[in-house]
Amino acid sequence: AFLHETANKFVTYVGRGGIHAAAVKFNTNGTVEYTFNQPQSMEAFETALNHTAYTPGLTNPASGLKMVKDTIFTTTSGDRPEYPNIVVLLTDGRYTQGAPNPVFIANELRHSGASIISIGMEGENGQDKDYFYQELKTISGSPHLVSNSTAWPSLFQQTTFVQVFTQNANCELAK
């Protein structure tokens, strides 16, 4: 439900002539769930997200961001290089100690021209909210591209996703 509601806020105009959407799930490893080559309609994208199962593991956003960089943002996966790339990172907490720091791959994505919007869903483990916010801000590169809230409901029992949207220059997000 939460993923569906969040996707609707960002991808109202998914379609062949508009926004293209892809999704990568991450925990210990990143997994491609939907590419730009798959049918580009809100219904198809929602169906794919609703059929994505929770997989327990570490909170490792670096694995998801790397999958986006190396697999999703490629012409082989249907990326349209003439349009801007936006990553919407949904995460349930700070990256797990021992996992790669997501800031390095986020910097690579931003230097390639992608924008990263980070949305943090606070877990129930009493994480330091200020530290979590700073981590999300560093990943996004701007405080204007971060939302950190304790009000987000559980997402597939705290699974974590990266949603990627390539947008058409005529859509509202591109303005």
Buried (B, 14 or more C-beta within 10 A) or exposed (E): EBBEEBBEEBBBBBBEEBBBBBBBBBBEBBBBBBBBEBEBBBEBBBEBBEEBEBBEBBBBBBBBBBBBBEBBBBEEBBBEEEBBBBBBBBBBBBBBEEBBEBBEBBBBBBEEEBBBBBBBBBBEEEBEEEEBBBBBBBBBBEEEBBBBEEEBEBBBEBBBBBBBBBBBEEBEBEE
